[in-house]
């Protein structure tokens, strides 16, 4: 099937080169060349993707005997910059509960927010804040039983921080966890085994799994039903890379062998993607990597579009930097297939340079009658449509369970507008951009039109103008009906995508800082006088919701406790009633907040919520589903139309308010 799809694509490309590159003006030549370049790029990434995913590996964890004396020692390094204790505490408390011999496991918090450099800044306020952070985190780490490390200077960002941590620790294996990546209790049980089998293994990478919606999922209300944006990479592409011994380090949720990292001089820090850069060096040095797709950490995604774009801009710039400075095709030591695999990873992030071309080109024809794509309707049906349909079939075959159709286009259109300047900057003098930490735990206390929406309103106006001008030109010259029909269909498709984009650009209200996790454990709720059997509904780090049989009236002044069975352990928490209501005539639902308690109880709570990789695996599988024509043709466009109306109303309302304010101000001056 992939061979046939490749043939149809190459057939299209040959026809495109030999029969359609005819232009009648200099501007048409420029636009036509841009379109052809964008197509070449898209086809290259598409064919590379077919190669990478020709035979994905589905590895199973290698069992390991935790009682063996031959187990390697492990250091867990958790780099931090500006994350608060609420975030750090969950990761640290989860790390100390990882199932592994305690004499062979050490946890380190690598604090780059409390370095000597920051504690001695000329700005006294910033220096005092850094000093306070340093003292507070050191005290908390001592209480928990983990090591607190900082360094003299903030050099080389995250890579430099981890390298300093490597110097201060001695474990044979090193686990890297982002500050908001909470590990499950079986993380090492599932990842240490391969290192015992392969002495050349430098990496076991696991997925980055997220328990909150990214801003696109949140604003389109698809988080509970649609596979996440990262799912295609962590459930599909990395498995394909694994077949070619090219699965690479993703910066967190990974185990690395210290000896091999030290042989290449530690983590690389020349680019913004120190993880992929380090993997490239280690693969070139002859070492191996594997990928386990079982989710064993729970992380947080950026909540706002601006922070989401900040994160993706760093990835895009880092990969483009890596391509320019370490072109895999020229890297000695890599096998030919590893060169192709790395090339695929890097080329993908050039999409901001080409994606917008597909938006602008049909408008250029309809408005200015530029001959950009010289083909008849019959030729399009014979060559273009089979190529597009083959690509669609391949996409569904490879990624259908992990990415809804059209969603890649929506993500890329949104990102292209704002990533384009960042990617272009890599080619300029200011190519060494500084590392920006992605904000997490943001609070969107009210719904609002994103300030990032303006370019997409301009694109909407451009599309409507082009459709109107196309109609005018067609009436003046009906002989061009085929060209106008092709470009009009293309433009309407773009319009549907942009309407979907507008659905994303209304930022939904978000008051809840802690994500809720659905659990169905049995529990017992009791006070000093009574007890009730209960079933958990959902739980977060701050509170819990339960369902109880029968109608129950609670006393808000009474102290309550809840006991929950978690595997072979009974956890007991003190809780405070927030509200209760009748769910059905025979059921009551009640919500409680957790009362402050000891470190040991907090650790048990974190293990209850985040400790099971089986829960995350089930969660991923539940959302793996092929989108139907309903989603493609109705749901997403309907969401776009809904929010287009909402956006238009907000703009009109804002303009009227501004007009009324000016009018009122004028009256006051006159009076």
C-alpha positions as CSV (number, residue, x, y, z in Angstrom):
1,X,0.0,0.0,0.0
2,X,2.8,2.4,0.9
3,X,4.6,1.4,-2.3
4,X,1.5,2.3,-4.4
5,X,1.1,5.6,-2.5
6,X,4.8,6.4,-3.1
7,X,4.3,5.7,-6.9
8,X,1.3,7.9,-7.1
9,X,3.1,10.7,-5.4
10,X,6.2,10.4,-7.6
11,X,3.9,10.2,-10.7
12,X,2.3,13.5,-9.6
13,X,5.6,15.1,-9.0
14,X,6.9,14.1,-12.5
15,X,3.7,15.5,-14.1
16,X,3.9,18.7,-12.0
17,X,7.5,19.4,-13.1
18,X,7.0,18.6,-16.8
19,X,3.6,20.0,-17.5
20,X,2.5,22.7,-15.0
21,X,5.5,25.0,-14.5
22,X,4.3,27.5,-17.1
23,X,4.0,31.2,-16.0
24,X,2.9,34.3,-17.9
25,X,4.3,37.0,-15.5
26,X,7.2,37.6,-13.1
27,X,4.9,37.7,-10.1
28,X,3.3,34.5,-11.3
29,X,6.7,32.9,-11.5
30,X,7.6,33.9,-7.9
31,X,4.3,32.6,-6.5
32,X,4.5,29.5,-8.6
33,X,8.0,28.8,-7.5
34,X,7.0,29.3,-3.8
35,X,4.1,26.9,-4.3
36,X,6.3,24.3,-5.9
37,X,8.9,24.6,-3.2
38,X,6.2,24.1,-0.5
39,X,4.9,21.0,-2.4
40,X,8.4,19.6,-2.6
41,X,8.9,20.1,1.1
42,X,5.5,18.5,1.9
43,X,6.3,15.5,-0.3
44,X,9.7,15.1,1.1
45,X,8.4,15.0,4.7
46,X,5.6,12.7,3.6
47,X,8.0,10.2,1.9
48,X,10.4,10.4,4.8
49,X,7.5,9.6,7.1
50,X,6.6,6.5,5.1
51,X,10.2,5.3,5.4
52,X,10.4,6.0,9.2
53,X,7.2,4.2,9.9
54,X,7.5,1.3,7.6
55,X,7.8,-1.2,10.5
56,X,7.2,0.3,13.9
57,X,8.3,-1.6,17.0
58,X,5.9,-2.3,19.8
59,X,8.3,-3.2,22.7
60,X,7.2,-4.6,26.0
61,X,8.9,-3.8,29.2
62,X,11.7,-6.2,30.2
63,X,10.9,-7.6,33.7
64,X,13.5,-7.0,36.4
65,X,14.1,-8.6,39.8
66,X,14.0,-5.7,42.3
67,X,15.6,-8.0,44.9
68,X,18.7,-8.7,42.8
69,X,22.1,-7.4,44.1
70,X,23.2,-6.7,40.5
71,X,20.7,-3.9,39.9
72,X,22.5,-0.7,38.8
73,X,22.3,2.4,41.0
74,X,20.0,5.1,39.7
75,X,20.0,8.9,40.2
76,X,16.8,10.8,39.4
77,X,17.6,14.4,38.3
78,X,14.8,16.9,38.3
79,X,15.9,20.2,36.8
80,X,13.9,23.3,37.9
81,X,14.0,27.0,37.1
82,X,11.0,28.9,38.2
83,X,8.4,26.3,39.1
84,X,6.6,26.7,42.5
85,X,6.6,24.2,45.3
86,X,3.1,23.1,44.5
87,X,4.4,21.7,41.2
88,X,7.8,20.5,42.5
89,X,6.4,18.7,45.6
90,X,4.2,16.4,43.5
91,X,7.2,15.3,41.3
92,X,9.5,14.9,44.3
93,X,7.0,13.0,46.4
94,X,6.2,10.6,43.5
95,X,10.0,10.1,42.9
96,X,10.7,8.9,46.4
97,X,8.0,6.3,46.0
98,X,9.4,4.7,42.8
99,X,9.7,0.9,43.4
100,X,13.4,0.4,43.6
101,X,15.9,-0.6,46.3
102,X,16.3,2.5,48.4
103,X,20.1,2.1,48.8
104,X,20.4,2.3,45.0
105,X,18.1,5.2,44.4
106,X,18.8,8.9,44.9
107,X,16.7,11.9,44.1
108,X,18.2,15.3,43.2
109,X,16.4,18.6,42.7
110,X,18.6,20.7,40.4
111,X,17.4,24.3,41.2
112,X,18.5,26.9,38.6
113,X,16.3,29.5,40.3
114,X,18.5,29.7,43.4
115,X,22.0,29.8,41.9
116,X,24.7,32.0,43.3
117,X,24.5,34.2,40.3
118,X,20.8,34.8,40.9
119,X,21.2,35.3,44.6
120,X,23.8,38.0,44.0
121,X,22.0,39.9,41.2
122,X,22.3,43.8,41.3
123,X,18.5,44.0,41.5
124,X,18.0,43.5,45.3
125,X,14.4,42.4,44.9
126,X,15.3,39.6,42.5
127,X,18.3,38.6,44.6
128,X,16.1,38.3,47.7
129,X,13.6,36.3,45.8
130,X,16.3,33.9,44.7
131,X,17.7,33.7,48.2
132,X,14.3,32.9,49.6
133,X,13.7,30.3,47.0
134,X,17.1,28.7,47.7
135,X,16.5,28.5,51.5
136,X,12.9,27.3,51.2
137,X,13.6,24.5,48.6
138,X,16.7,23.3,50.5
139,X,14.6,23.0,53.7
140,X,11.7,21.2,51.9
141,X,14.1,18.8,50.2
142,X,15.7,17.9,53.6
143,X,12.2,17.2,55.0
144,X,11.3,14.9,52.1
145,X,14.6,13.2,52.0
146,X,15.9,14.3,48.6
147,X,19.1,16.1,47.7
148,X,19.0,19.8,46.8
149,X,21.6,21.0,44.3
150,X,22.2,24.4,42.7
151,X,25.2,25.9,40.9
152,X,27.3,29.0,40.6
153,X,26.0,30.4,37.3
154,X,23.1,29.8,35.0
155,X,25.1,28.7,32.0
156,X,23.8,26.6,29.0
157,X,20.2,26.5,30.4
158,X,18.8,23.1,31.1
159,X,21.7,21.1,29.6
160,X,24.1,23.0,31.8
161,X,22.0,22.4,34.9
162,X,21.8,18.7,34.2
163,X,25.5,18.4,33.5
164,X,26.2,20.0,36.9
165,X,23.9,17.5,38.5
166,X,25.8,14.7,36.7
167,X,29.1,15.9,38.3
168,X,27.5,15.9,41.8
169,X,26.0,12.4,41.5
170,X,27.3,8.9,40.9
171,X,24.5,6.6,39.8
172,X,25.1,4.2,36.9
173,X,21.8,5.1,35.4
174,X,20.3,8.6,35.3
175,X,16.6,9.4,35.1
176,X,15.7,12.9,33.8
177,X,12.3,14.3,34.8
178,X,11.0,17.7,34.1
179,X,9.8,19.6,37.2
180,X,6.1,18.9,36.3
181,X,6.6,15.3,35.1
182,X,5.2,13.0,37.9
183,X,6.6,9.4,37.7
184,X,4.5,6.3,38.4
185,X,5.7,3.9,41.0
186,X,6.7,1.3,38.4
187,X,8.8,3.6,36.3
188,X,12.1,1.9,37.0
189,X,10.6,-1.6,37.1
190,X,9.7,-1.1,33.4
191,X,12.8,0.8,32.2
192,X,15.9,-0.7,33.9
193,X,15.7,-4.2,32.4
194,X,17.0,-3.3,28.8
195,X,20.2,-1.8,30.3
196,X,21.0,-5.2,31.8
197,X,20.7,-6.8,28.4
198,X,22.5,-4.3,26.1
199,X,25.8,-2.7,27.3
200,X,25.7,-0.3,24.3
201,X,22.3,1.0,25.3
202,X,22.4,4.7,26.2
203,X,18.6,5.5,26.3
204,X,15.2,4.2,27.2
205,X,12.7,6.9,26.3
206,X,9.1,6.8,27.5
207,X,6.1,9.0,26.4
208,X,5.4,12.4,27.6
209,X,1.8,11.9,28.8
210,X,-0.4,14.9,29.9
211,X,-3.3,15.0,32.3
212,X,-4.5,18.4,31.1
213,X,-5.7,19.7,27.8
214,X,-3.5,21.9,25.6
215,X,-5.2,25.2,24.7
216,X,-6.4,23.9,21.3
217,X,-8.1,20.8,22.9
218,X,-9.5,23.0,25.7
219,X,-11.0,25.6,23.5
220,X,-12.5,23.1,21.1
221,X,-13.7,20.8,23.9
222,X,-12.0,17.7,22.5
223,X,-9.7,16.7,25.3
224,X,-11.9,13.8,26.5
225,X,-12.6,12.4,23.0
226,X,-9.7,13.3,20.7
227,X,-6.1,12.0,20.9
228,X,-3.8,14.7,22.0
229,X,-1.4,16.6,19.8
230,X,1.6,14.6,21.1
231,X,-0.1,11.3,20.7
232,X,0.9,10.9,17.1
233,X,4.6,11.3,18.0
234,X,4.6,9.2,21.2
235,X,2.3,6.5,20.1
236,X,3.3,6.3,16.4
237,X,6.4,8.0,15.2
238,X,8.8,7.1,18.0
239,X,7.9,3.4,17.5
240,X,8.9,3.8,13.8
241,X,12.2,5.5,14.8
242,X,12.9,2.7,17.2
243,X,12.9,0.2,14.4
244,X,15.8,2.2,12.8
245,X,17.6,2.5,16.2
246,X,16.9,6.2,16.0
247,X,14.4,6.9,18.9
248,X,15.8,10.0,20.5
249,X,15.9,11.6,23.9
250,X,13.0,14.0,24.5
251,X,14.3,15.9,27.5
252,X,12.3,14.0,30.2
253,X,10.7,10.7,31.1
254,X,13.9,8.9,30.1
255,X,16.6,6.8,31.6
256,X,20.2,7.2,30.3
257,X,23.5,5.4,31.0
258,X,25.9,7.8,32.7
259,X,29.1,6.2,31.2
260,X,27.9,6.8,27.7
261,X,26.8,10.4,28.3
262,X,30.2,11.1,29.8
263,X,32.0,9.7,26.7
264,X,30.4,12.4,24.6
265,X,31.1,15.2,27.1
266,X,27.7,15.3,28.8
267,X,24.5,16.8,27.5
268,X,25.0,19.1,24.5
269,X,24.0,22.7,24.8
270,X,24.8,24.3,21.5
271,X,21.1,24.3,20.4
272,X,17.8,24.9,22.1
273,X,17.0,21.1,21.7
274,X,19.7,19.7,23.9
275,X,17.9,16.4,24.1
276,X,17.9,15.6,20.3
277,X,21.4,17.1,19.9
278,X,22.7,14.7,22.6
279,X,21.0,11.7,21.0
280,X,22.5,12.5,17.7
281,X,26.0,12.5,19.2
282,X,25.4,9.3,21.0
283,X,23.9,7.5,18.0
284,X,26.9,8.7,15.9
285,X,29.2,7.3,18.6
286,X,27.7,3.8,18.0
287,X,25.4,3.6,21.0
288,X,21.8,2.3,20.9
289,X,18.4,3.6,22.1
290,X,15.0,2.0,22.6
291,X,11.5,3.4,23.1
292,X,8.8,2.0,25.4
293,X,5.5,3.6,24.6
294,X,3.9,2.9,28.0
295,X,3.1,6.2,29.7
296,X,4.9,6.3,33.0
297,X,4.9,10.0,33.8
298,X,2.0,12.5,34.1
299,X,2.9,16.0,33.0
300,X,1.2,19.4,32.4
301,X,0.8,21.1,29.0
302,X,0.8,24.9,28.6
303,X,-2.6,26.3,29.4
304,X,-2.6,29.4,27.2
305,X,-1.9,29.8,23.5
306,X,0.9,32.2,24.1
307,X,2.8,29.7,26.4
308,X,1.9,26.9,23.9
309,X,3.5,28.9,21.1
310,X,6.5,29.8,23.3
311,X,7.2,26.1,23.8
312,X,6.7,25.1,20.2
313,X,8.9,28.0,19.0
314,X,11.8,26.7,21.2
315,X,11.4,23.2,19.6
316,X,11.2,24.6,16.1
317,X,14.2,26.8,16.5
318,X,16.2,24.1,18.2
319,X,15.6,21.6,15.4
320,X,16.4,24.1,12.7
321,X,19.6,25.0,14.6
322,X,20.4,21.3,14.9
323,X,19.9,20.8,11.1
324,X,22.1,23.8,10.3
325,X,24.9,22.9,12.7
326,X,24.7,19.1,12.7
327,X,23.3,18.1,9.4
328,X,22.6,14.4,9.8
329,X,23.5,13.7,6.2
330,X,27.0,14.9,6.9
331,X,27.4,13.4,10.4
332,X,30.0,10.7,10.6
333,X,29.2,7.5,12.5
334,X,25.4,7.5,11.7
335,X,24.1,4.6,9.7
336,X,22.3,5.6,6.4
337,X,18.9,4.8,7.9
338,X,19.7,6.9,11.0
339,X,20.6,9.8,8.8
340,X,17.2,9.6,7.1
341,X,15.4,9.2,10.4
342,X,17.0,12.3,11.9
343,X,16.5,14.3,8.7
344,X,12.8,13.5,9.0
345,X,12.7,14.8,12.6
346,X,14.5,18.0,11.7
347,X,12.7,18.8,8.4
348,X,9.3,18.7,10.0
349,X,10.0,21.8,11.9
350,X,10.6,23.8,8.8
351,X,6.8,23.8,8.2
352,X,6.3,27.5,9.2
353,X,8.3,28.4,6.1
354,X,5.8,26.7,3.8
355,X,2.4,26.1,5.4
356,X,1.2,29.7,4.8
357,X,2.0,29.4,1.1
358,X,-1.0,27.0,0.7
359,X,-3.2,29.7,2.2
360,X,-2.0,32.5,0.1
361,X,-1.7,30.9,-3.4
362,X,-5.4,30.4,-4.3
363,X,-6.1,34.0,-3.1
364,X,-3.4,35.2,-5.5
365,X,-5.1,33.5,-8.4
366,X,-8.6,34.6,-7.6
367,X,-7.7,38.2,-6.9
368,X,-5.0,38.8,-9.6
369,X,-5.6,36.0,-12.0
370,X,-2.0,34.8,-11.6
371,X,-1.2,31.6,-13.5
372,X,0.5,29.7,-10.7
373,X,-0.7,26.1,-11.2
374,X,-1.1,25.5,-14.9
375,X,-3.5,22.5,-15.1
376,X,-6.9,21.6,-16.3
377,X,-9.6,20.1,-14.2
378,X,-9.2,16.8,-16.0
379,X,-5.4,16.8,-15.2
380,X,-6.1,17.6,-11.6
381,X,-8.5,14.7,-11.3
382,X,-6.0,12.4,-13.0
383,X,-2.8,13.4,-11.1
384,X,-3.5,15.6,-8.1
385,X,-6.5,13.9,-6.6
386,X,-4.9,10.4,-6.6
387,X,-1.8,11.8,-4.9
388,X,-3.9,13.5,-2.2
389,X,-6.1,10.5,-1.7
390,X,-3.1,8.2,-1.4
391,X,-1.5,10.5,1.2
392,X,-4.8,10.5,3.1
393,X,-5.0,6.7,3.1
394,X,-1.4,6.5,4.3
395,X,-2.1,9.0,7.1
396,X,-5.1,7.0,8.3
397,X,-3.1,3.8,8.1
398,X,-0.2,5.1,10.1
399,X,-1.7,7.6,12.4
400,X,-5.5,7.3,12.2
401,X,-5.8,6.2,15.8
402,X,-3.5,8.9,17.1
403,X,-4.5,12.1,15.2
404,X,-7.9,13.3,13.9
405,X,-8.0,14.3,10.2
406,X,-7.5,18.0,9.7
407,X,-6.1,18.5,13.2
408,X,-2.5,18.6,11.9
409,X,-3.5,21.4,9.6
410,X,-5.2,23.3,12.3
411,X,-2.2,23.1,14.7
412,X,0.3,23.9,11.9
413,X,-1.7,26.9,10.6
414,X,-1.9,28.4,14.1
415,X,1.7,27.8,14.8
416,X,3.0,28.9,11.4
417,X,2.0,32.5,11.8
418,X,3.9,32.9,15.0
419,X,6.8,30.4,14.5
420,X,7.8,31.9,11.1
421,X,9.8,34.8,12.6
422,X,11.4,32.5,15.1
423,X,12.5,30.0,12.5
424,X,13.7,32.8,10.1
425,X,15.8,34.3,13.0
426,X,17.8,31.0,13.2
427,X,19.2,31.8,9.7
428,X,20.1,35.4,10.7
429,X,22.8,36.8,12.9
430,X,20.8,36.3,16.1
431,X,20.8,32.5,15.7
432,X,21.7,31.7,19.3
433,X,18.4,32.5,21.0
434,X,18.1,32.1,24.7
435,X,16.3,29.2,26.3
436,X,12.8,30.2,27.5
437,X,11.0,28.1,30.1
438,X,7.4,27.2,29.2
439,X,5.0,28.6,31.7
440,X,2.8,26.0,33.5
441,X,-0.1,26.2,35.9
442,X,-1.5,29.4,34.4
443,X,-4.9,30.7,35.6
444,X,-7.3,31.9,32.9
445,X,-10.0,33.3,35.3
446,X,-12.3,34.4,32.5
447,X,-13.0,33.5,28.9
448,X,-11.4,35.9,26.4
449,X,-10.6,36.4,22.7
450,X,-6.9,35.6,22.3
451,X,-4.8,38.6,21.4
452,X,-3.2,36.3,18.8
453,X,-6.4,36.2,16.7
454,X,-5.7,39.3,14.6
455,X,-3.7,37.7,11.8
456,X,-6.5,35.1,11.3
457,X,-9.2,37.7,11.0
458,X,-7.0,39.3,8.2
459,X,-6.8,35.9,6.5
460,X,-10.6,35.5,6.7
461,X,-11.0,38.9,5.1
462,X,-8.5,37.9,2.4
463,X,-10.4,34.7,1.6
464,X,-13.8,36.5,1.4
465,X,-12.2,39.1,-0.9
466,X,-10.6,36.5,-3.1
467,X,-13.9,34.6,-3.4
468,X,-15.7,37.8,-4.4
469,X,-13.0,38.8,-6.9
470,X,-13.0,35.3,-8.3
471,X,-16.7,35.5,-9.0
472,X,-16.2,38.9,-10.7
473,X,-13.3,37.6,-12.9
474,X,-15.3,34.5,-13.8
475,X,-18.3,36.6,-15.1
476,X,-15.8,38.6,-17.2
477,X,-14.1,35.5,-18.6
478,X,-16.3,32.3,-18.3
479,X,-13.7,30.3,-20.3
480,X,-11.5,30.1,-17.2
481,X,-14.2,28.2,-15.3
482,X,-12.0,25.2,-14.6
483,X,-9.2,27.3,-13.1
484,X,-11.7,29.3,-11.0
485,X,-13.5,26.1,-9.9
486,X,-10.2,24.5,-8.7
487,X,-9.0,27.6,-6.8
488,X,-12.5,28.2,-5.3
489,X,-12.7,24.7,-3.9
490,X,-9.2,25.1,-2.6
491,X,-10.1,28.5,-1.0
492,X,-13.3,27.1,0.6
493,X,-11.2,24.3,2.1
494,X,-8.8,27.0,3.5
495,X,-11.9,28.9,4.9
496,X,-13.0,25.8,6.8
497,X,-9.6,25.4,8.3
498,X,-9.4,29.0,9.4
499,X,-12.9,28.9,10.9
500,X,-11.7,25.9,13.0
501,X,-8.6,28.0,13.9
502,X,-10.9,30.8,15.1
503,X,-12.6,28.2,17.4
504,X,-9.3,27.8,19.1
505,X,-8.6,31.5,19.5
506,X,-11.4,32.0,22.0
507,X,-9.6,31.1,25.3
508,X,-12.0,29.2,27.5
509,X,-12.3,30.2,31.2
510,X,-10.1,28.0,33.5
511,X,-10.3,28.4,37.2
512,X,-9.0,25.0,38.2
513,X,-5.3,24.8,38.6
514,X,-5.2,21.1,39.5
515,X,-6.3,18.6,36.8
516,X,-8.9,16.1,37.9
517,X,-8.2,12.4,37.5
518,X,-11.1,10.0,37.2
519,X,-10.7,7.1,39.6
520,X,-13.2,4.5,40.6
521,X,-11.6,3.0,43.7
522,X,-13.8,1.8,46.5
523,X,-13.7,4.0,49.6
524,X,-15.3,4.5,53.1
525,X,-16.2,8.0,54.3
526,X,-16.7,8.4,58.0
527,X,-17.1,10.9,60.8
528,X,-16.8,10.3,64.5
529,X,-20.3,8.8,64.6
530,X,-21.1,7.4,61.2
531,X,-19.5,5.8,58.1
532,X,-20.7,5.4,54.5
533,X,-19.5,3.2,51.6
534,X,-18.4,5.3,48.7
535,X,-17.0,5.2,45.2
536,X,-14.5,7.7,44.0
537,X,-15.7,9.9,41.2
538,X,-12.5,12.0,40.6
539,X,-9.6,13.3,42.5
540,X,-7.0,16.0,42.3
541,X,-4.0,17.1,44.5
542,X,-6.4,19.5,46.2
543,X,-9.7,17.7,46.5
544,X,-11.8,14.6,45.9
545,X,-15.3,13.9,44.8
546,X,-17.2,10.7,45.8
547,X,-20.5,9.1,45.1
548,X,-22.4,7.6,48.1
549,X,-25.5,5.4,48.2
550,X,-28.7,6.9,49.6
551,X,-29.5,10.5,50.4
552,X,-27.2,11.9,52.9
553,X,-27.2,15.2,54.7
554,X,-23.7,16.4,55.8
555,X,-22.8,18.8,58.6
556,X,-20.3,21.3,57.3
557,X,-18.8,21.7,60.7
558,X,-18.1,18.0,61.2
559,X,-14.6,16.6,60.5
560,X,-14.6,13.8,57.9
561,X,-12.1,11.2,56.9
562,X,-11.9,9.0,53.9
563,X,-10.2,5.6,53.5
564,X,-9.3,4.4,50.0
565,X,-8.0,1.1,48.9
566,X,-5.0,1.6,46.6
567,X,-3.6,-1.7,45.5
568,X,-2.6,-3.6,48.7
569,X,-2.6,-0.4,50.8
570,X,-5.3,1.5,52.6
571,X,-4.8,5.3,52.5
572,X,-6.6,7.5,55.0
573,X,-7.1,11.3,54.4
574,X,-8.7,14.0,56.5
575,X,-11.1,16.0,54.3
576,X,-13.3,19.1,54.6
577,X,-16.8,19.2,52.9
578,X,-17.2,21.7,50.1
579,X,-20.6,20.8,48.8
580,X,-23.0,17.9,48.3
581,X,-26.0,17.4,46.1
582,X,-28.5,14.7,45.2
583,X,-27.2,12.9,42.1
584,X,-30.2,10.5,41.8
585,X,-33.0,9.7,44.3
586,X,-30.7,7.0,45.7
587,X,-27.3,8.6,45.3
588,X,-25.5,11.6,46.8
589,X,-22.3,13.2,45.3
590,X,-20.1,15.1,47.7
591,X,-16.9,17.1,47.1
592,X,-14.2,17.6,49.7
593,X,-10.9,19.3,49.9
594,X,-7.9,17.6,51.5
595,X,-6.8,19.0,54.8
596,X,-3.1,19.8,55.4
597,X,-1.3,16.8,56.8
598,X,2.2,15.2,57.1
599,X,4.7,14.6,54.3
600,X,4.0,10.8,54.4
601,X,0.3,11.3,53.9
602,X,0.9,13.7,51.1
603,X,3.1,11.1,49.4
604,X,0.4,8.5,49.7
605,X,-2.0,10.9,48.1
606,X,0.3,11.5,45.1
607,X,0.8,7.8,44.7
608,X,-3.0,7.3,44.7
609,X,-3.5,9.9,42.0
610,X,-0.4,9.5,39.8
611,X,1.2,6.2,40.8
612,X,-0.4,3.8,38.2
613,X,0.9,3.5,34.7
614,X,-1.9,1.1,34.0
615,X,-4.4,4.0,34.5
616,X,-2.5,6.2,32.0
617,X,-2.3,3.4,29.5
618,X,-6.1,2.8,29.7
619,X,-6.6,6.6,29.3
620,X,-4.5,6.6,26.1
621,X,-6.3,3.6,24.7
622,X,-9.7,5.1,25.3
623,X,-8.9,8.1,23.2
624,X,-7.3,6.2,20.4
625,X,-10.0,6.3,17.8
626,X,-10.3,7.1,14.1
627,X,-12.2,10.3,13.4
628,X,-15.3,9.8,11.3
629,X,-16.6,11.9,8.4
630,X,-18.9,13.5,11.0
631,X,-15.9,15.1,12.7
632,X,-14.3,16.1,9.4
633,X,-17.3,17.6,7.7
634,X,-19.5,18.8,10.6
635,X,-18.0,19.0,14.0
636,X,-14.9,21.1,13.5
637,X,-16.4,23.5,10.9
638,X,-19.4,23.9,13.2
639,X,-17.2,24.8,16.1
640,X,-15.4,27.2,13.9
641,X,-18.6,28.9,12.7
642,X,-19.8,29.1,16.3
643,X,-16.7,30.9,17.5
644,X,-16.5,33.1,14.4
645,X,-19.9,34.4,15.4
646,X,-18.7,34.8,19.0
647,X,-15.5,36.6,17.9
648,X,-17.3,38.9,15.5
649,X,-19.7,39.8,18.4
650,X,-16.8,40.5,20.7
651,X,-15.1,42.7,18.2
652,X,-18.3,44.7,17.5
653,X,-18.9,45.0,21.3
654,X,-15.4,46.2,21.9
655,X,-15.6,48.8,19.1
656,X,-19.0,50.0,20.4
657,X,-17.7,50.3,23.9
658,X,-14.7,52.3,22.7
659,X,-17.0,54.5,20.7
660,X,-19.3,55.1,23.7
661,X,-16.3,55.9,26.0
662,X,-15.0,58.5,23.5
663,X,-18.5,59.9,23.2
664,X,-18.9,60.1,27.0
665,X,-15.5,61.7,27.3
666,X,-16.4,64.3,24.7
667,X,-19.7,65.2,26.5
668,X,-17.8,65.6,29.8
669,X,-15.3,68.0,28.1
670,X,-18.1,70.0,26.5
671,X,-20.0,70.2,29.8
